[in-house]
Amino acid sequence: MSIQMRRPRWRRFLTLLGFMGGAAVASTGPEPGGTTDVHPSLYWDAYARFAGTVFQGYLDEETEINLRFHQFLHQQAERVGRTPEPVTLRVWLDEQGSVVRVSASPLGNAQADQDLMQILMAKPLPTAPPAGMPMPLLVSLKLLQKV
């Protein structure tokens, strides 16, 4: 059974909120010999942004689950008369980059909640997270209508 997507389509914006533990971005400055000791949080931040971009791509795919999820968002926006509130996600990855757990505030529809989890957990990220990266990643999912 195929679900037809009605206009308007939705675009997703994923914004990194932070990490558990609140790691600060810092550098200790140049070391003797001209090298710089870069704090691991710089790598964590870059990886979290990369993960957000990958998640956005997963949500943009034209699959039956994604189309059903977008249909729910469209119906919810029509019902309340505005764009849905942002959804905060907590995403845990294993050492290989597979999503092992996702926690989010309920969307008000059990099927939509299940679809979102399934979309994000369907496949691993293409690159493993940096060693020692704190979990979970905190990501804000803001859904806006495409014009």
Contacts in CASP RR format, 6 or more apart in sequence:
PFRMAT RR
TARGET T0000
AUTHOR 0000-0000-0000
METHOD contacts of the structure
MODEL  1
MSIQMRRPRWRRFLTLLGFMGGAAVASTGPEPGGTTDVHPSLYWDAYARF
AGTVFQGYLDEETEINLRFHQFLHQQAERVGRTPEPVTLRVWLDEQGSVV
RVSASPLGNAQADQDLMQILMAKPLPTAPPAGMPMPLLVSLKLLQKV
1 64 0 8 1.000
2 64 0 8 1.000
2 67 0 8 1.000
3 64 0 8 1.000
3 67 0 8 1.000
3 68 0 8 1.000
3 71 0 8 1.000
4 67 0 8 1.000
5 67 0 8 1.000
5 70 0 8 1.000
5 71 0 8 1.000
6 71 0 8 1.000
6 74 0 8 1.000
8 74 0 8 1.000
8 145 0 8 1.000
8 146 0 8 1.000
8 147 0 8 1.000
9 70 0 8 1.000
9 145 0 8 1.000
9 146 0 8 1.000
10 70 0 8 1.000
10 73 0 8 1.000
10 74 0 8 1.000
10 143 0 8 1.000
10 144 0 8 1.000
10 145 0 8 1.000
10 146 0 8 1.000
11 60 0 8 1.000
11 143 0 8 1.000
11 144 0 8 1.000
11 145 0 8 1.000
11 146 0 8 1.000
12 56 0 8 1.000
12 59 0 8 1.000
12 60 0 8 1.000
12 141 0 8 1.000
12 142 0 8 1.000
12 143 0 8 1.000
13 56 0 8 1.000
13 141 0 8 1.000
13 142 0 8 1.000
13 143 0 8 1.000
13 144 0 8 1.000
14 52 0 8 1.000
14 53 0 8 1.000
14 55 0 8 1.000
14 56 0 8 1.000
14 139 0 8 1.000
14 140 0 8 1.000
14 141 0 8 1.000
14 142 0 8 1.000
15 139 0 8 1.000
15 140 0 8 1.000
15 142 0 8 1.000
16 45 0 8 1.000
16 48 0 8 1.000
16 49 0 8 1.000
16 52 0 8 1.000
16 137 0 8 1.000
16 138 0 8 1.000
16 139 0 8 1.000
17 88 0 8 1.000
17 138 0 8 1.000
17 139 0 8 1.000
17 140 0 8 1.000
18 48 0 8 1.000
18 137 0 8 1.000
18 138 0 8 1.000
19 41 0 8 1.000
19 44 0 8 1.000
19 48 0 8 1.000
19 133 0 8 1.000
19 134 0 8 1.000
19 135 0 8 1.000
19 137 0 8 1.000
19 138 0 8 1.000
20 134 0 8 1.000
20 135 0 8 1.000
20 136 0 8 1.000
20 138 0 8 1.000
21 134 0 8 1.000
22 134 0 8 1.000
23 39 0 8 1.000
23 40 0 8 1.000
23 41 0 8 1.000
23 44 0 8 1.000
23 134 0 8 1.000
24 39 0 8 1.000
24 41 0 8 1.000
25 39 0 8 1.000
25 41 0 8 1.000
25 42 0 8 1.000
25 45 0 8 1.000
26 39 0 8 1.000
26 41 0 8 1.000
27 36 0 8 1.000
27 37 0 8 1.000
27 38 0 8 1.000
27 39 0 8 1.000
27 42 0 8 1.000
28 36 0 8 1.000
28 37 0 8 1.000
28 39 0 8 1.000
29 36 0 8 1.000
29 37 0 8 1.000
30 36 0 8 1.000
31 37 0 8 1.000
40 130 0 8 1.000
40 132 0 8 1.000
40 133 0 8 1.000
43 130 0 8 1.000
43 133 0 8 1.000
44 129 0 8 1.000
44 130 0 8 1.000
44 133 0 8 1.000
44 134 0 8 1.000
47 127 0 8 1.000
47 129 0 8 1.000
47 130 0 8 1.000
47 133 0 8 1.000
48 137 0 8 1.000
48 139 0 8 1.000
50 125 0 8 1.000
50 127 0 8 1.000
51 91 0 8 1.000
51 93 0 8 1.000
51 125 0 8 1.000
51 129 0 8 1.000
51 137 0 8 1.000
51 139 0 8 1.000
52 139 0 8 1.000
54 125 0 8 1.000
54 126 0 8 1.000
55 91 0 8 1.000
55 120 0 8 1.000
55 139 0 8 1.000
55 141 0 8 1.000
58 119 0 8 1.000
58 120 0 8 1.000
58 122 0 8 1.000
58 123 0 8 1.000
59 66 0 8 1.000
59 69 0 8 1.000
59 119 0 8 1.000
59 141 0 8 1.000
60 66 0 8 1.000
61 119 0 8 1.000
63 119 0 8 1.000
65 115 0 8 1.000
65 118 0 8 1.000
65 119 0 8 1.000
66 115 0 8 1.000
66 119 0 8 1.000
68 111 0 8 1.000
68 112 0 8 1.000
68 115 0 8 1.000
69 112 0 8 1.000
69 115 0 8 1.000
69 116 0 8 1.000
69 119 0 8 1.000
72 107 0 8 1.000
72 109 0 8 1.000
72 111 0 8 1.000
72 112 0 8 1.000
72 115 0 8 1.000
73 84 0 8 1.000
73 112 0 8 1.000
73 143 0 8 1.000
76 84 0 8 1.000
76 107 0 8 1.000
76 109 0 8 1.000
77 83 0 8 1.000
77 84 0 8 1.000
77 145 0 8 1.000
83 143 0 8 1.000
83 144 0 8 1.000
83 145 0 8 1.000
84 107 0 8 1.000
84 143 0 8 1.000
86 140 0 8 1.000
86 141 0 8 1.000
86 142 0 8 1.000
86 143 0 8 1.000
87 104 0 8 1.000
87 105 0 8 1.000
87 107 0 8 1.000
87 116 0 8 1.000
87 140 0 8 1.000
87 141 0 8 1.000
87 142 0 8 1.000
87 143 0 8 1.000
88 104 0 8 1.000
88 105 0 8 1.000
88 138 0 8 1.000
88 139 0 8 1.000
88 140 0 8 1.000
88 141 0 8 1.000
89 102 0 8 1.000
89 103 0 8 1.000
89 104 0 8 1.000
89 120 0 8 1.000
89 137 0 8 1.000
89 138 0 8 1.000
89 139 0 8 1.000
89 140 0 8 1.000
89 141 0 8 1.000
90 101 0 8 1.000
90 102 0 8 1.000
90 103 0 8 1.000
90 104 0 8 1.000
90 136 0 8 1.000
90 137 0 8 1.000
90 138 0 8 1.000
91 99 0 8 1.000
91 101 0 8 1.000
91 102 0 8 1.000
91 120 0 8 1.000
91 135 0 8 1.000
91 136 0 8 1.000
91 137 0 8 1.000
91 139 0 8 1.000
92 99 0 8 1.000
92 100 0 8 1.000
92 101 0 8 1.000
92 102 0 8 1.000
92 135 0 8 1.000
92 136 0 8 1.000
92 137 0 8 1.000
93 99 0 8 1.000
93 100 0 8 1.000
93 125 0 8 1.000
93 129 0 8 1.000
93 133 0 8 1.000
93 135 0 8 1.000
93 137 0 8 1.000
94 100 0 8 1.000
95 128 0 8 1.000
95 129 0 8 1.000
96 124 0 8 1.000
96 128 0 8 1.000
97 124 0 8 1.000
97 125 0 8 1.000
97 127 0 8 1.000
97 128 0 8 1.000
97 129 0 8 1.000
98 124 0 8 1.000
98 125 0 8 1.000
99 120 0 8 1.000
99 121 0 8 1.000
99 124 0 8 1.000
99 125 0 8 1.000
101 136 0 8 1.000
102 116 0 8 1.000
102 117 0 8 1.000
102 120 0 8 1.000
102 121 0 8 1.000
103 136 0 8 1.000
104 113 0 8 1.000
104 116 0 8 1.000
104 117 0 8 1.000
104 141 0 8 1.000
106 113 0 8 1.000
107 113 0 8 1.000
107 116 0 8 1.000
END
